[in-house]
Amino acid sequence: MKNGVYSEYKLFAGNSNPVLAEEIANIMGQPLGKSTITKFSDGEISVSIWESVRGEDVYIIQSTCAPTNDNLMELLIMIDAMKRASASRINAVIPYYGYARQDRKAKPRDPITAKLTADLLMAAGVDRIITMDLHAAQIQGYFDVPVDHLIGSPILGKYFKDCISSQKIQNDVVVVSPDLGSVTRTRAFATILECPIAIVDKRRPKPNVSEIMNIIGDVKDKTAILVDDMVDTAGTITNAANALIGLGAKEVYACATHPVLSGQAFKRIQDSHIKEMVLLNTIPLPEKMPCDKIKLLSVAPMFAEAMRRVFSNESFSTLFNNQ
């Protein structure tokens, strides 16, 4: 290290999202480090690092998406390997942070698994977390190491701003929050597009099931853009889209950062009133997409720039200001 800046850095990737890791590495002009992650016959994960990381700034790119436990364990073992190999600083780049929805006790005897995950990462020896659109922003406080929290709305907002400029979207636009918890995110997105917001009032009688109760705001004869942090079973967002059309919206677009897309999600999106679903590639999707309404944008440039700034000790506030 010279004048507070690390003279060397290396990139490594787990098995969760190799395409994104390769794209980030290409942008940074640095090949991915040589490593092998395999399983023993009993299911135990084995990690081998095939090059020296002594004294270097190391970035491990790994989303903790499905299979969540395997990908999380891979990350923990890789961090431990780097720590024992005398890396100077270990940065975990986690585009999608699994277990983020278990961030509080919703009922008696609930675990707070997002905090447990943070404890495991710190116990393994991580020095910094770089992640995107945590389901609950307060998860940053679960760590005793720096957390750089990137946001996907500038990428999504630019896409829709270009759609409006090119008149691909022609009607008056309203940005819609699919629930009360996403209002802050929706308001920030609406600021980018300079348009009003509406809110879907829903209730969730049980996990992965939602019921639309009411729409707060004017959507009649407008193009509605639904904004969320993730799409899991797609029940909430497709129900909201169908409700918006029922209340007079001309057409409905939707966007989210994390494409969890479990269960019947692809079919629900395909069968819904959503004209286009715009998602980011924090989680890998099938090569042959089973839904032609999905548009995928890349987070690689944003993560590459964030990692460069971490390496060179540059400010992150200007990164957000310039988006």
C-alpha positions, 0 to 999 in steps of 0.5 A: 500500500502506498499513500493510503492506496492499495497498489494491487487488487484482484477479482474473484467470483463464486458460482452464483453469477459468473456472467456478471462477474466476467462483465465487471472484470472486463470493464475493469480490465482485470481478469478474474482470479484463478480459483476452483469451487467444487463439492465433495460427494457429501455436499461440502463445499471446497474452495481452492485459490490458485494464485497469491493474494498476499498484501493485495486488495481482493474483491469477491463477486457473489450474489447470495441468491438461490441456491441461497445457502450454497452461495452464501457458504461459498462466499464465507469460505472464499473470505476465510481462504483470502484471510488465511492467505494474508490478503490486505483487504477483503471486499465482498461484492454482493449484488443481491443480498439474500435473507434481506427480507428477514430484517426484523421480528414480525411476530414473536420468536422470529429470527432476524436472519439478515443480521445473522448473515451479517454476523457470519460475513464479519466472523469470516473476515470481510473488511467491506461490503458492496451491495445494491438495493437492500430490501431494508436500508437499515441492514447497513447498520447490522455490519461493523465494517463499511457498507457501500449501498448502491441503488438501481433506480438511476439505471432503471430511471435512465431507461424509462427517461429514454423511452419517454424521450423517444416517445416509446412511452407517449401517455402521461406517466405516473410512477406507482409504488406497489405497496406502502413500504416502497413509497420512498423508492418510488418518490426518488424514481418519480423525481428522475422522471419528473412525474407524479406518484400513486400508491397501491394499498395492499395487505398480505394475509400470508407469505408470498400472497398479496391482495390489492385493497385500494389505489391512492392517486390518479392513474386514469388514462395514464401510463403507469410504471410500477417500481419495486426493489425485487420481484419474487413470485410476481404476485404483488406486481402483477396484481397491482398491474391488473388493478391499475388497468381496471382503474383506467390506466392506459398501459402498465410497465414495471421495473425492479432491481432484483429478479428473484422470479420464483414459482410461477413468476414468469407465467404470471408476468406473461399473463398479466397486463404488464407491457414490459418488465425491466429488471437488472442482472443482479441475479442470473436468469435463464439463457432462454427466457420463458417470458418475452416481456422481460428486459434485462439491464446490466449493473456491471458498469455501476459495480465496476465504478464503485469497486474502482472508487473503493480501490482508489479511496475516492468519494462515493457521494459523487458517484450518486450525484452523477447518476 
